[in-house]
Amino acid sequence: MRPTSRAAALSAAALMFCVSGGLAGPSIAQRASATPAVSYTDHEGSRLSAESLGLNDATDPTTADDGFDAQAPVVTHAIAPSAPQSILQDDNAGDRPSRSLADLVGDYAGADTPDDETDCLARAVYWESKGEPLTGQLAVADVIINRSQSGRFASTICGVVRQRGQFSFVRGGHIPAAPQGSRDWRTAVAIAQIARQDLAGDAAPRALFFHARRVHPGWRLTRVASVGNHVFYR
């Protein structure tokens, strides 16, 4: 038999086998035909609707369930800021109460000074204002620091204190030592460190001069404060 005739015979035999139901069990097409087939002509003449497709009719929106409250607030998620909120909205940081001067003195009080400049300042505070209110002692320390930065006096704290004719407790350029075991000295050490680090407010802003209340030098200067036993000027 020729190859072409043999192939045609095999194809015909396979077709007859399928038509006669030679396969065991129903075919895929038979399992899917649960409903009568609809011709293409019938489909073309039918009108497709939302109901026939099983969709919600857009012209008749469904109502909310009885359990849904349309007026209830909706929870939304805010976008996280790029920096912590405490940094972005810290407008009142300057209004926060700082530590009191008494608390700072308690932190820095001690018998020893960290360097020569602080030692000169602590001695000046001790001899000039020991026993006065803490704000008065701090104002004295601030005047000495202001002088050292003004360009009108010596450029160091020790130089300002030793300057001739400025402080009555200085003799021949010598600043006497204070009794290091006393409470007043420990306070002076604290005041000197607080003033040098600018940790507390200035009771006599930009003051460069002061005198005791008991004297009246008649200076033609701007008076800025009167604290403790001293009057301050600039």
C-alpha positions in Angstrom: 0.0 0.0 0.0 1.3 3.4 -0.8 2.1 5.7 2.1 -0.5 8.3 1.2 -3.3 5.7 0.9 -2.2 4.2 4.2 -2.3 7.5 6.1 -5.8 8.3 4.7 -7.0 4.9 5.9 -5.7 5.4 9.4 -7.4 8.9 9.6 -10.7 7.4 8.5 -10.5 4.6 11.1 -9.8 7.1 13.9 -12.7 9.3 12.9 -15.1 6.3 12.9 -13.8 5.3 16.4 -14.6 8.7 17.9 -18.0 8.9 16.4 -19.0 5.4 17.6 -18.1 6.4 21.2 -15.1 4.1 21.4 -13.5 6.2 24.2 -14.3 5.1 27.7 -16.3 7.7 29.7 -17.8 11.0 28.6 -15.7 13.5 26.7 -14.8 17.0 27.9 -17.4 18.4 25.6 -20.1 16.2 27.0 -19.3 17.1 30.6 -19.6 20.8 29.9 -22.9 20.5 28.1 -25.1 20.8 31.2 -27.5 23.1 29.4 -28.7 22.9 25.8 -26.4 24.6 23.3 -27.4 27.9 22.0 -26.8 28.7 18.4 -24.8 31.7 17.2 -27.9 33.1 15.7 -29.7 33.0 19.0 -26.8 34.7 20.8 -26.7 37.4 18.3 -30.4 38.2 18.7 -30.3 38.2 22.5 -29.8 41.3 24.6 -27.0 41.1 27.1 -27.9 42.8 30.4 -26.3 43.2 33.8 -28.7 40.7 35.3 -27.9 38.1 32.6 -24.2 38.5 33.2 -24.5 38.4 37.0 -23.3 42.0 37.5 -24.6 44.8 39.7 -26.8 47.2 37.7 -24.9 50.5 37.7 -28.2 52.4 37.4 -29.5 50.9 40.6 -26.8 51.1 43.3 -27.1 48.8 46.2 -28.0 50.3 49.5 -25.7 50.1 52.5 -26.2 47.3 55.1 -28.2 48.3 58.1 -25.1 47.8 60.3 -23.1 50.5 58.3 -23.0 54.0 59.7 -22.4 56.4 56.9 -21.7 59.2 59.3 -19.0 57.4 61.3 -15.5 58.8 60.9 -13.2 57.0 58.5 -9.8 56.0 59.8 -7.0 57.3 57.6 -3.3 56.7 57.7 -1.2 59.9 57.8 2.1 60.0 56.0 5.0 59.7 58.4 7.1 62.9 58.6 10.6 62.8 57.4 11.9 63.9 60.9 10.5 63.2 64.4 7.6 65.5 65.3 9.4 66.7 68.3 12.0 68.2 66.0 9.7 69.6 63.3 7.3 71.3 65.8 9.6 72.3 68.6 8.7 76.0 68.4 8.4 76.4 72.2 11.8 74.9 73.1 13.0 78.3 74.3 10.0 78.6 76.6 10.9 75.4 78.6 12.1 76.1 82.1 15.8 75.5 82.5 17.5 74.2 85.6 17.6 76.7 88.4 20.9 78.4 89.4 20.8 76.6 92.7 20.6 73.2 91.0 23.5 74.1 88.8 25.6 75.2 91.8 24.8 71.9 93.4 26.2 70.1 90.4 29.4 72.1 90.0 30.3 72.8 93.7 33.7 71.6 94.7 37.0 72.4 96.2 39.1 72.2 93.1 39.1 74.2 89.9 39.8 72.7 86.5 42.3 75.4 85.3 44.0 78.7 86.2 41.4 80.9 84.5 38.6 79.3 86.5 40.6 79.5 89.7 41.2 83.3 89.2 37.5 83.8 88.6 36.4 81.7 91.6 38.8 83.6 93.9 37.4 86.9 92.6 33.8 85.7 93.2 34.7 84.5 96.7 36.5 87.7 97.8 34.1 90.1 96.1 30.7 88.5 96.7 30.8 85.6 99.1 27.6 85.3 101.1 25.5 87.2 98.5 22.6 85.8 96.5 23.7 83.4 93.8 22.5 85.7 91.1 24.7 88.5 92.6 27.7 86.2 92.6 27.0 85.2 89.0 26.7 88.8 87.9 30.2 89.6 89.4 31.7 86.6 87.5 30.0 87.8 84.3 31.4 91.3 84.6 34.9 89.8 84.8 34.3 87.6 81.7 32.8 90.5 79.8 35.9 92.6 80.5 38.2 89.9 79.2 36.2 89.8 75.9 35.7 93.6 75.5 39.1 94.6 74.2 39.1 97.4 76.8 40.8 95.4 79.6 43.1 92.5 79.8 42.4 89.6 77.4 42.4 86.9 80.1 40.3 86.4 83.2 43.4 86.4 85.5 44.7 89.5 83.8 41.4 91.3 84.4 41.4 90.4 88.1 45.0 91.4 88.6 44.7 94.7 86.8 45.9 97.5 89.0 43.3 99.5 90.9 40.3 97.4 90.0 39.8 95.0 92.9 40.6 95.9 96.5 41.4 92.4 97.5 44.3 92.2 95.0 47.7 93.3 96.5 50.6 93.7 94.2 49.0 91.6 91.5 48.5 88.7 93.9 45.1 87.1 94.3 44.8 85.6 97.7 43.7 82.0 98.1 40.4 81.2 99.7 39.8 78.6 102.4 39.0 75.6 100.2 37.1 73.7 102.9 34.5 76.4 103.2 31.0 76.3 101.7 31.5 79.8 100.2 34.5 78.6 98.3 32.7 75.6 96.9 29.9 77.9 95.8 32.4 80.3 94.1 34.0 77.4 92.2 30.5 76.4 90.9 29.6 80.0 90.0 32.9 80.4 88.1 32.3 77.2 86.0 28.6 78.1 85.4 29.6 81.6 84.2 32.4 80.4 81.9 30.1 77.8 80.3 27.2 80.3 80.1 24.8 77.9 81.7 22.6 80.5 83.3 21.0 83.8 82.4 22.9 87.0 82.9 21.4 89.1 85.6 23.4 92.2 84.4 23.6 92.0 80.6 26.9 93.3 79.1 27.9 95.0 82.3 31.5 96.0 82.6 31.5 97.8 85.9 30.1 97.4 89.4 30.4 99.0 92.8 29.1 98.2 96.3 25.8 99.8 97.3 27.4 101.7 100.1 29.4 103.9 97.8 28.3 106.5 95.2 31.0 107.1 92.6 28.8 109.3 90.4 29.7 107.3 87.2 28.2 108.6 84.0 27.5 105.1 82.8 24.3 103.1 81.9 23.0 101.3 85.0 21.8 97.9 84.0 21.0 96.1 87.3 21.2 96.1 91.1 21.8 92.6 92.5 22.7 91.7 96.0 25.2 94.2 97.4 26.3 95.6 94.0 25.1 97.9 91.3 26.1 97.1 87.7 26.8 99.4 84.7 28.0 99.3 81.1 
